[in-house]
Amino acid sequence: MANSDSGFSRLSASWVEWTGRARMPGVAVSQACTDCAISFLAEDDSFHLRQENGWWLIDRVNDRGQRYNDIAKLSTLDLTMKFLIWRWITNARSDLSSGRLGAALHKQGYAPGITVTDMNGTRAKLCLHDQCAVLSLSTATVFSHIMLMSVDELEQIGRS
């Protein structure tokens, strides 16, 4: 399991790599965020990572400056890293989003071994042992498979 410093360092390197591959302008990483632990910034898309009640919460700001709070709620930094890196890879590589790291996994349904609890008809709680994620139903099915991967494996798929 990653500690915050090494996790933030790895996330920062990944953000720079994948936004570079997507040719996003204005890329930066900042820990001088007033309402979060770290922010991953670009003109087209930004993510703010914060902790609340022991959970890692991700907020997203789109290219029009609209902020969407709590797009993901994750119990560990390791799951948080998987979620963000998966999002960044599939943003940079639409072939993976429509294929191996997206549509292909969605067609399989929820991954075996993942406990799925419907939260309110729009969100699901996914748990694997002591690691849990609360996500929109639109991303929960695919992420249930991502949960089973290591960060290294995920990055290797992105780079292949």
N, CA, C and O of each residue as an XYZ file, in Angstrom:
640
protein
N       0.848     -1.179      0.000
C       0.000      0.000      0.000
C       0.893      1.242      0.000
O       1.894      1.294      0.715
N       0.534      2.211     -0.784
C       1.337      3.416     -0.934
C       1.088      4.387      0.222
O      -0.043      4.543      0.682
N       2.181      5.047      0.690
C       1.962      6.135      1.632
C       1.700      7.398      0.816
O       1.906      7.398     -0.398
N       1.256      8.459      1.454
C       0.853      9.665      0.733
C       1.975     10.244     -0.118
O       1.749     10.578     -1.282
N       3.188     10.373      0.439
C       4.285     10.994     -0.311
C       4.642     10.201     -1.561
O       4.735     10.768     -2.649
N       4.843      8.887     -1.413
C       5.207      8.094     -2.589
C       4.016      7.964     -3.539
O       4.194      7.944     -4.757
N       2.813      7.877     -2.992
C       1.615      7.826     -3.833
C       1.438      9.099     -4.628
O       1.137      9.052     -5.820
N       1.624     10.255     -3.973
C       1.498     11.540     -4.672
C       2.573     11.683     -5.732
O       2.319     12.214     -6.813
N       3.780     11.207     -5.425
C       4.877     11.283     -6.389
C       4.554     10.448     -7.628
O       4.758     10.893     -8.758
N       4.055      9.252     -7.408
C       3.712      8.382     -8.536
C       2.540      8.945     -9.328
O       2.543      8.911    -10.558
N       1.545      9.460     -8.630
C       0.405     10.074     -9.316
C       0.842     11.297    -10.125
O       0.372     11.504    -11.244
N       1.723     12.090     -9.570
C       2.208     13.282    -10.276
C       2.915     12.896    -11.562
O       2.676     13.498    -12.609
N       3.786     11.896    -11.491
C       4.502     11.436    -12.691
C       3.516     10.877    -13.716
O       3.652     11.118    -14.916
N       2.539     10.142    -13.241
C       1.543      9.576    -14.151
C       0.705     10.673    -14.805
O       0.432     10.612    -16.004
N       0.297     11.677    -14.025
C      -0.477     12.795    -14.572
C       0.297     13.486    -15.692
O      -0.254     13.763    -16.758
N       1.559     13.759    -15.446
C       2.390     14.430    -16.455
C       2.523     13.543    -17.699
O       2.430     14.030    -18.826
N       2.742     12.244    -17.488
C       2.876     11.331    -18.633
C       1.603     11.282    -19.473
O       1.659     11.464    -20.689
N       0.469     11.042    -18.846
C      -0.758     10.815    -19.611
C      -1.351     12.098    -20.170
O      -1.949     12.070    -21.245
N      -1.205     13.219    -19.479
C      -1.666     14.480    -20.078
C      -0.755     14.874    -21.237
O      -1.205     15.492    -22.201
N       0.521     14.516    -21.143
C       1.443     14.753    -22.258
C       1.052     13.938    -23.476
O       1.062     14.441    -24.600
N       0.711     12.689    -23.252
C       0.286     11.827    -24.364
C      -1.022     12.315    -24.970
O      -1.253     12.159    -26.170
N      -1.879     12.906    -24.139
C      -3.151     13.447    -24.630
C      -2.990     14.870    -25.184
O      -3.947     15.463    -25.682
N      -1.773     15.405    -25.091
C      -1.441     16.762    -25.569
C      -2.310     17.840    -24.914
O      -2.788     18.761    -25.575
N      -2.498     17.701    -23.609
C      -3.271     18.686    -22.853
C      -2.378     19.875    -22.500
O      -1.243     19.680    -22.064
N      -2.863     21.083    -22.677
C      -2.066     22.257    -22.311
C      -2.224     22.618    -20.829
O      -3.197     22.231    -20.182
N      -1.261     23.358    -20.314
C      -1.344     23.902    -18.959
C      -1.268     22.872    -17.861
O      -1.961     22.997    -16.851
N      -0.449     21.862    -18.027
C      -0.360     20.771    -17.058
C       0.479     21.188    -15.852
O       1.562     21.755    -15.999
N      -0.037     20.899    -14.664
C       0.680     21.191    -13.419
C       0.149     20.286    -12.317
O      -0.931     19.706    -12.424
N       0.931     20.184    -11.268
C       0.535     19.469    -10.057
C       0.795     20.423     -8.907
O       1.831     21.087     -8.867
N      -0.146     20.493     -7.966
C       0.026     21.426     -6.856
C      -0.446     20.827     -5.541
O      -1.515     20.221     -5.457
N       0.379     21.012     -4.518
C      -0.038     20.663     -3.161
C      -0.394     21.931     -2.384
O      -0.579     21.894     -1.168
N      -0.485     23.040     -3.094
C      -0.882     24.317     -2.491
C      -2.372     24.554     -2.697
O      -2.818     25.692     -2.838
N      -3.115     23.494     -2.712
C      -4.560     23.539     -2.914
C      -5.225     23.881     -1.574
O      -4.912     23.266     -0.555
N      -6.133     24.852     -1.571
C      -6.770     25.264     -0.316
C      -7.837     24.294      0.178
O      -8.146     24.266      1.369
N      -8.406     23.492     -0.738
C      -9.480     22.593     -0.326
C      -9.189     21.126     -0.642
O     -10.102     20.301     -0.696
N      -7.905     20.809     -0.852
C      -7.560     19.424     -1.154
C      -6.113     19.144     -0.752
O      -5.362     20.057     -0.409
N      -5.739     17.873     -0.801
C      -4.361     17.482     -0.476
C      -3.428     17.713     -1.649
O      -2.269     18.086     -1.465
N      -3.932     17.491     -2.859
C      -3.139     17.660     -4.078
C      -4.096     17.854     -5.244
O      -5.183     17.277     -5.271
N      -3.684     18.670     -6.204
C      -4.501     18.864     -7.397
C      -3.663     18.592     -8.635
O      -2.478     18.917     -8.699
N      -4.315     17.989     -9.610
C      -3.707     17.654    -10.897
C      -4.415     18.532    -11.918
O      -5.597     18.338    -12.204
N      -3.691     19.488    -12.460
C      -4.304     20.561    -13.227
C      -3.926     20.520    -14.703
O      -2.796     20.184    -15.059
N      -4.876     20.863    -15.545
C      -4.660     21.090    -16.970
C      -5.801     21.996    -17.430
O      -6.828     22.105    -16.760
N      -5.614     22.632    -18.561
C      -6.669     23.512    -19.057
C      -7.934     22.748    -19.403
O      -9.036     23.281    -19.272
N      -7.788     21.495    -19.846
C      -8.929     20.711    -20.308
C      -9.619     19.891    -19.225
O     -10.792     19.545    -19.367
N      -8.916     19.581    -18.158
C      -9.447     18.664    -17.154
C      -8.567     18.751    -15.916
O      -7.342     18.787    -16.035
N      -9.163     18.784    -14.738
C      -8.393     18.825    -13.496
C      -9.048     17.916    -12.462
O     -10.261     17.705    -12.467
N      -8.210     17.388    -11.579
C      -8.689     16.519    -10.516
C      -8.134     17.010     -9.197
O      -6.954     17.344     -9.096
N      -8.983     17.053     -8.188
C      -8.600     17.480     -6.843
C      -8.821     16.297     -5.912
O      -9.902     15.708     -5.880
N      -7.796     15.962     -5.163
C      -7.828     14.807     -4.269
C      -7.819     15.306     -2.827
O      -6.954     16.084     -2.426
N      -8.800     14.841     -2.061
C      -8.886     15.259     -0.663
C      -9.297     14.075      0.199
O      -9.799     13.067     -0.298
N      -9.072     14.219      1.511
C      -9.471     13.184      2.457
C     -10.569     13.708      3.360
O     -10.568     14.867      3.774
N     -11.507     12.820      3.652
C     -12.605     13.172      4.544
C     -13.086     11.909      5.240
O     -13.456     10.935      4.585
N     -13.080     11.926      6.552
C     -13.549     10.785      7.356
C     -12.889      9.469      6.948
O     -13.544      8.428      6.896
N     -11.595      9.522      6.661
C     -10.847      8.321      6.317
C     -10.969      7.865      4.867
O     -10.370      6.857      4.492
N     -11.724      8.577      4.048
C     -11.904      8.248      2.637
C     -11.137      9.240      1.773
O     -10.963     10.398      2.153
N     -10.681      8.783      0.612
C     -10.110      9.659     -0.409
C     -11.239     10.035     -1.355
O     -11.923      9.168     -1.899
N     -11.424     11.333     -1.545
C     -12.479     11.833     -2.425
C     -11.854     12.542     -3.621
O     -10.870     13.268     -3.481
N     -12.429     12.325     -4.787
C     -11.925     12.947     -6.010
C     -12.991     13.874     -6.565
O     -14.144     13.488     -6.760
N     -12.572     15.113     -6.813
C     -13.417     16.096     -7.478
C     -12.818     16.352     -8.853
O     -11.599     16.312     -9.017
N     -13.662     16.612     -9.834
C     -13.197     16.870    -11.200
C     -13.702     18.235    -11.647
O     -14.844     18.609    -11.379
N     -12.829     18.976    -12.337
C     -13.199     20.256    -12.939
C     -12.990     20.115    -14.438
O     -11.892     19.790    -14.890
N     -14.054     20.361    -15.213
C     -13.943     20.187    -16.659
C     -13.376     21.439    -17.335
O     -13.023     22.411    -16.667
N     -13.295     21.399    -18.652
C     -12.699     22.493    -19.417
C     -13.518     23.782    -19.373
O     -13.021     24.831    -19.784
N     -14.741     23.731    -18.892
C     -15.572     24.935    -18.742
C     -15.566     25.451    -17.302
O     -16.293     26.386    -16.967
N     -14.744     24.838    -16.460
C     -14.630     25.271    -15.079
C     -15.719     24.734    -14.168
O     -15.832     25.174    -13.024
N     -16.520     23.797    -14.647
C     -17.575     23.213    -13.818
C     -16.958     22.134    -12.926
O     -16.271     21.231    -13.403
N     -17.215     22.246    -11.640
C     -16.657     21.303    -10.674
C     -17.699     20.257    -10.298
O     -18.850     20.578     -9.999
N     -17.269     19.004    -10.320
C     -18.108     17.882     -9.930
C     -17.451     17.231     -8.722
O     -16.424     16.563     -8.848
N     -18.043     17.428     -7.558
C     -17.478     16.890     -6.320
C     -17.818     15.413     -6.154
O     -18.872     14.940     -6.579
N     -16.899     14.712     -5.527
C     -17.093     13.316     -5.152
C     -17.425     12.402     -6.338
O     -18.348     11.591     -6.258
N     -16.676     12.534     -7.433
C     -16.920     11.599     -8.546
C     -16.495     10.192     -8.149
O     -16.949      9.206     -8.729
N     -15.620     10.113     -7.152
C     -15.201      8.824     -6.613
C     -14.854      8.994     -5.147
O     -14.307     10.013     -4.726
N     -15.189      7.961     -4.379
C     -14.880      7.908     -2.952
C     -14.201      6.565     -2.732
O     -14.798      5.514     -2.961
N     -12.934      6.606     -2.280
C     -12.133      5.390     -2.211
C     -11.526      5.236     -0.825
O     -11.122      6.218     -0.202
N     -11.467      4.003     -0.350
C     -11.032      3.767      1.029
C      -9.521      3.766      1.206
O      -9.036      3.942      2.324
N      -8.764      3.573      0.126
C      -7.307      3.523      0.248
C      -6.646      4.364     -0.844
O      -7.237      4.621     -1.893
N      -5.428      4.780     -0.579
C      -4.677      5.523     -1.583
C      -4.366      4.624     -2.780
O      -4.327      5.103     -3.914
N      -4.145      3.331     -2.546
C      -3.893      2.406     -3.651
C      -5.070      2.386     -4.628
O      -4.860      2.476     -5.837
N      -6.294      2.271     -4.133
C      -7.470      2.306     -5.014
C      -7.598      3.659     -5.701
O      -7.982      3.736     -6.868
N      -7.277      4.716     -4.981
C      -7.334      6.060     -5.548
C      -6.374      6.182     -6.718
O      -6.712      6.751     -7.756
N      -5.173      5.642     -6.541
C      -4.184      5.658     -7.624
C      -4.704      4.888     -8.829
O      -4.577      5.355     -9.961
N      -5.283      3.721     -8.604
C      -5.820      2.927     -9.706
C      -6.917      3.695    -10.441
O      -6.945      3.720    -11.671
N      -7.817      4.318     -9.685
C      -8.919      5.044    -10.306
C      -8.398      6.191    -11.170
O      -8.773      6.316    -12.336
N      -7.536      7.025    -10.598
C      -7.043      8.181    -11.345
C      -6.214      7.765    -12.560
O      -6.413      8.289    -13.656
N      -5.298      6.838    -12.371
C      -4.450      6.416    -13.485
C      -5.298      5.778    -14.576
O      -5.051      6.021    -15.757
N      -6.274      4.985    -14.223
C      -7.199      4.408    -15.206
C      -7.910      5.509    -15.994
O      -7.994      5.441    -17.220
N      -8.422      6.521    -15.292
C      -9.103      7.638    -15.970
C      -8.158      8.363    -16.914
O      -8.531      8.693    -18.040
N      -6.934      8.611    -16.457
C      -5.981      9.348    -17.273
C      -5.539      8.543    -18.494
O      -5.413      9.095    -19.587
N      -5.306      7.258    -18.315
C      -4.904      6.404    -19.439
C      -6.005      6.361    -20.495
O      -5.740      6.532    -21.685
N      -7.238      6.131    -20.055
C      -8.324      6.000    -21.024
C      -8.686      7.342    -21.661
O      -9.262      7.368    -22.748
N      -8.363      8.435    -21.015
C      -8.546      9.745    -21.634
C      -7.510      9.950    -22.743
O      -7.823     10.479    -23.809
N      -6.283      9.527    -22.475
C      -5.202      9.681    -23.457
C      -5.308      8.666    -24.588
O      -4.876      8.934    -25.709
N      -5.884      7.503    -24.297
C      -5.955      6.424    -25.286
C      -7.397      5.951    -25.430
O      -7.830      5.028    -24.740
N      -8.123      6.582    -26.319
C      -9.533      6.223    -26.510
C      -9.699      4.782    -26.980
O     -10.750      4.179    -26.762
N      -8.670      4.219    -27.626
C      -8.752      2.815    -28.040
C      -8.875      1.890    -26.826
O      -9.530      0.851    -26.905
N      -8.254      2.257    -25.718
C      -8.376      1.450    -24.502
C      -9.717      1.686    -23.813
O     -10.292      0.768    -23.228
N     -10.209      2.917    -23.884
C     -11.510      3.233    -23.300
C     -12.626      2.476    -24.009
O     -13.544      1.962    -23.369
N     -12.540      2.411    -25.337
C     -13.573      1.706    -26.093
C     -13.278      0.210    -26.194
O     -14.073     -0.550    -26.747
N     -12.141     -0.203    -25.663
C     -11.753     -1.603    -25.756
C     -11.366     -2.211    -24.432
O     -12.198     -2.366    -23.538
N     -10.100     -2.556    -24.311
C      -9.570     -3.380    -23.227
C      -9.788     -2.839    -21.807
O      -9.991     -3.623    -20.881
N      -9.749     -1.518    -21.622
C      -9.939     -0.945    -20.275
C     -11.285     -0.243    -20.132
O     -11.471      0.579    -19.234
N     -12.213     -0.565    -21.010
C     -13.515      0.089    -20.953
C     -14.633     -0.845    -21.375
O     -15.113     -1.660    -20.588
N     -15.042     -0.715    -22.630
C     -16.205     -1.453    -23.144
C     -16.068     -2.966    -22.972
O     -17.039     -3.642    -22.633
N     -14.871     -3.496    -23.203
C     -14.685     -4.948    -23.073
C     -14.931     -5.415    -21.637
O     -15.524     -6.472    -21.418
N     -14.474     -4.626    -20.660
C     -14.703     -4.992    -19.251
C     -16.167     -4.794    -18.869
O     -16.724     -5.585    -18.109
N     -16.783     -3.752    -19.390
C     -18.189     -3.483    -19.079
C     -19.075     -4.647    -19.528
O     -20.005     -5.036    -18.821
N     -18.785     -5.190    -20.689
C     -19.578     -6.313    -21.224
C     -19.518     -7.546    -20.325
O     -20.428     -8.375    -20.351
N     -18.461     -7.672    -19.534
C     -18.302     -8.833    -18.652
C     -19.140     -8.732    -17.379
O     -19.282     -9.715    -16.653
N     -19.692     -7.555    -17.103
C     -20.408     -7.359    -15.844
C     -19.410     -7.166    -14.718
O     -18.211     -7.034    -14.967
N     -19.885     -7.147    -13.497
C     -18.994     -6.940    -12.352
C     -17.984     -8.075    -12.240
O     -18.290     -9.231    -12.533
N     -16.781     -7.724    -11.814
C     -15.706     -8.712    -11.668
C     -16.035     -9.703    -10.563
O     -16.619     -9.331     -9.545
N     -15.662    -10.961    -10.757
C     -15.881    -11.957     -9.706
C     -15.064    -11.600     -8.460
O     -13.937    -11.115     -8.557
N     -15.653    -11.848     -7.303
C     -14.962    -11.585     -6.051
C     -15.197    -10.191     -5.494
O     -14.814     -9.906     -4.359
N     -15.814     -9.327     -6.270
C     -16.115     -7.964     -5.813
C     -17.530     -7.956     -5.239
O     -18.473     -8.403     -5.891
N     -17.672     -7.451     -4.029
C     -18.994     -7.296     -3.424
C     -19.570     -5.961     -3.888
O     -18.941     -4.914     -3.730
N     -20.773     -6.009     -4.462
C     -21.402     -4.811     -5.024
C     -22.672     -4.510     -4.232
O     -23.533     -5.373     -4.064
N     -22.773     -3.267     -3.748
C     -23.959     -2.816     -3.038
C     -24.497     -1.580     -3.738
O     -23.781     -0.592     -3.900
N     -25.761     -1.633     -4.156
C     -26.398     -0.467     -4.775
C     -26.646      0.564     -3.677
O     -27.258      0.257     -2.654
N     -26.169      1.780     -3.895
C     -26.285      2.814     -2.856
C     -27.606      3.569     -2.948
O     -28.256      3.805     -1.929
N     -28.010      3.950     -4.160
C     -29.226      4.755     -4.295
C     -29.766      4.739     -5.728
O     -30.514      5.632     -6.124
N     -29.393      3.747     -6.479
C     -29.834      3.668     -7.869
C     -28.945      4.425     -8.837
O     -29.087      4.271    -10.050
N     -28.023      5.248     -8.323
C     -27.102      5.978     -9.192
C     -25.645      5.707     -8.841
O     -24.750      5.999     -9.633
N     -25.402      5.148     -7.653
C     -24.045      4.844     -7.199
C     -23.994      3.410     -6.680
O     -24.997      2.836     -6.255
N     -22.782      2.858     -6.733
C     -22.568      1.514     -6.196
C     -21.342      1.535     -5.301
O     -20.396      2.287     -5.537
N     -21.370      0.704     -4.276
C     -20.209      0.509     -3.413
C     -19.607     -0.836     -3.790
O     -20.271     -1.871     -3.734
N     -18.334     -0.798     -4.177
C     -17.597     -1.995     -4.553
C     -16.597     -2.294     -3.461
O     -15.881     -1.394     -3.022
N     -16.529     -3.533     -3.013
C     -15.557     -3.895     -1.981
C     -14.829     -5.174     -2.367
O     -15.422     -6.129     -2.869
N     -13.548     -5.161     -2.119
C     -12.691     -6.323     -2.262
C     -11.903     -6.397     -0.965
O     -10.995     -5.598     -0.732
N     -12.250     -7.348     -0.134
C     -11.661     -7.474      1.205
C     -11.897     -6.174      1.966
O     -13.049     -5.812      2.201
N     -10.839     -5.460      2.359
C     -11.012     -4.239      3.148
C     -10.888     -2.967      2.314
O     -10.799     -1.874      2.872
N     -10.881     -3.092      0.987
C     -10.792     -1.925      0.114
C     -12.130     -1.697     -0.575
O     -12.695     -2.609     -1.179
N     -12.632     -0.464     -0.477
C     -13.934     -0.153     -1.061
C     -13.874      1.117     -1.901
O     -13.039      1.997     -1.690
N     -14.794      1.176     -2.862
C     -14.939      2.351     -3.718
C     -16.421      2.628     -3.885
O     -17.216      1.704     -4.056
N     -16.793      3.898     -3.837
C     -18.163      4.313     -4.117
C     -18.101      5.161     -5.376
O     -17.464      6.214     -5.408
N     -18.783      4.674     -6.422
C     -18.704      5.299     -7.742
C     -20.075      5.351     -8.389
O     -21.006      4.677     -7.949
N     -20.194      6.154     -9.432
C     -21.425      6.157    -10.210
C     -21.571      4.793    -10.878
O     -20.581      4.117    -11.157
N     -22.793      4.406    -11.124
C     -23.040      3.122    -11.773
C     -22.380      3.067    -13.149
O     -21.999      1.991    -13.610
N     -22.244      4.210    -13.804
C     -21.662      4.230    -15.148
C     -20.184      3.838    -15.155
O     -19.673      3.412    -16.191
N     -19.495      3.970    -14.037
C     -18.078      3.588    -13.984
C     -17.822      2.366    -13.087
O     -16.749      1.767    -13.151
N     -18.779      2.008    -12.273
C     -18.570      0.950    -11.280
C     -18.261     -0.407    -11.905
O     -17.382     -1.118    -11.417
N     -18.956     -0.776    -12.961
C     -18.746     -2.099    -13.559
C     -17.308     -2.254    -14.041
O     -16.650     -3.248    -13.733
N     -16.824     -1.277    -14.791
C     -15.459     -1.355    -15.317
C     -14.452     -1.285    -14.174
O     -13.484     -2.045    -14.152
N     -14.676     -0.377    -13.224
C     -13.707     -0.235    -12.140
C     -13.621     -1.486    -11.272
O     -12.582     -1.734    -10.662
N     -14.686     -2.278    -11.204
C     -14.607     -3.527    -10.428
C     -13.486     -4.415    -10.966
O     -12.860     -5.147    -10.201
N     -13.231     -4.360    -12.256
C     -12.133     -5.127    -12.859
C     -10.786     -4.442    -12.605
O      -9.780     -5.115    -12.377
N     -10.769     -3.123    -12.642
C      -9.544     -2.358    -12.407
C      -9.051     -2.597    -10.981
O      -7.845     -2.627    -10.739
N      -9.981     -2.766    -10.037
C      -9.625     -3.031     -8.642
C      -8.730     -4.258     -8.500
O      -7.896     -4.320     -7.597
N      -8.900     -5.225     -9.386
C      -8.155     -6.480     -9.311
C      -6.750     -6.367     -9.899
O      -5.925     -7.263     -9.718
N      -6.479     -5.271    -10.599
C      -5.177     -5.065    -11.232
C      -4.244     -4.318    -10.285
O      -4.689     -3.610     -9.381
N      -2.951     -4.488    -10.507
C      -1.980     -3.652     -9.791
C      -1.798     -2.359    -10.590
O      -2.136     -2.299    -11.772
N      -1.267     -1.339     -9.941
C      -0.971     -0.089    -10.642
C       0.034     -0.351    -11.758
O      -0.094      0.197    -12.853
N       1.030     -1.186    -11.486
C       2.027     -1.523    -12.514
C       1.367     -2.170    -13.732
O       1.678     -1.817    -14.869
N       0.469     -3.105    -13.496
C      -0.220     -3.787    -14.594
C      -1.042     -2.800    -15.408
O      -1.036     -2.842    -16.639
N      -1.742     -1.921    -14.727
C      -2.565     -0.907    -15.389
C      -1.699     -0.003    -16.282
O      -2.039      0.259    -17.436
N      -0.592      0.459    -15.730
C       0.303      1.319    -16.517
C       0.910      0.565    -17.699
O       1.085      1.134    -18.776
N       1.228     -0.707    -17.498
C       1.792     -1.519    -18.577
C       0.775     -1.649    -19.728
O       1.149     -1.546    -20.896
N      -0.482     -1.871    -19.405
C      -1.521     -1.934    -20.436
C      -1.595     -0.604    -21.175
O      -1.695     -0.576    -22.402
N      -1.547      0.485    -20.440
C      -1.607      1.804    -21.057
C      -0.461      2.069    -22.003
O      -0.636      2.740    -23.020
N       0.697      1.557    -21.685
C       1.888      1.811    -22.499
C       2.058      0.812    -23.635
O       2.884      1.031    -24.521
N       1.293     -0.285    -23.633
C       1.476     -1.308    -24.670
C       0.798     -0.912    -25.964
O       0.852     -1.657    -26.943
